[in-house]
Amino acid sequence: MGIKERSAERRKRIIVHRAKDFEDAERWDLEFWQSQTPQMRLSALVAIHRDIEMVKKKRLKKKK
C-alpha cells in the first residue's frame, strides 16, 4: 500500500480535537493514545517510520 492509499485510509478514521491551549492539547493527546491498544500504537509508530523513510528517499533523489 502506497502513501496515497495510507493517507486516504487515515483520513477515514482520523479523530480531531481543537485545543484551547497547550495543556488541553497535551491532556487530549495523552488520553487519546492511552485509549488505544498496544497494537494500534505500534501500528501508528510503524506507519510514521515508513512515511519518514519514504520522505528521506525522495529527498535524496531530488538532490541527485
C-alpha positions in Angstrom: 0.0 0.0 0.0 1.4 3.4 -1.0 1.4 6.7 0.8 -1.7 7.9 -1.1 -3.7 4.8 -0.1 -2.5 5.0 3.5 -3.3 8.7 3.7 -6.8 8.1 2.4 -7.3 5.3 4.9 -6.0 7.5 7.7 -8.4 10.3 6.8 -11.3 8.0 7.1 -10.6 7.2 10.7 -9.0 10.4 11.9 -10.1 11.8 15.2 -9.7 15.6 15.8 -9.7 17.9 18.8 -9.4 21.7 18.9 -7.4 22.5 21.9 -8.0 25.7 23.9 -4.3 25.8 25.0 -1.2 23.7 25.1 -2.3 22.0 28.4 -5.6 21.0 26.8 -3.7 19.6 23.7 -1.3 17.6 25.8 -4.1 16.2 28.0 -6.2 15.2 25.0 -3.2 13.6 23.3 -2.3 11.6 26.3 -5.9 10.4 26.8 -6.2 9.5 23.1 -3.0 7.4 23.0 -3.8 5.7 26.3 -7.2 4.7 24.9 -5.5 2.9 22.0 -4.4 -0.8 22.3 -0.7 -1.5 22.2 -1.2 -3.0 18.7 -2.8 0.3 17.5 0.0 2.4 19.0 2.7 0.2 17.4 0.9 0.2 14.1 0.9 4.0 14.2 4.6 4.2 15.0 5.5 1.8 12.2 3.4 3.8 9.7 5.2 7.0 10.8 8.6 5.4 10.4 7.6 4.2 6.9 6.5 7.6 5.9 9.7 9.2 7.2 11.8 6.7 5.2 9.8 7.5 2.1 10.4 11.2 2.5 14.1 10.7 3.1 14.4 8.6 -0.1 12.5 11.2 -2.1 14.8 14.0 -0.8 17.9 12.0 -1.7 16.5 11.5 -5.2 15.9 15.3 -5.6 19.5 16.1 -4.5 20.9 13.9 -7.3 
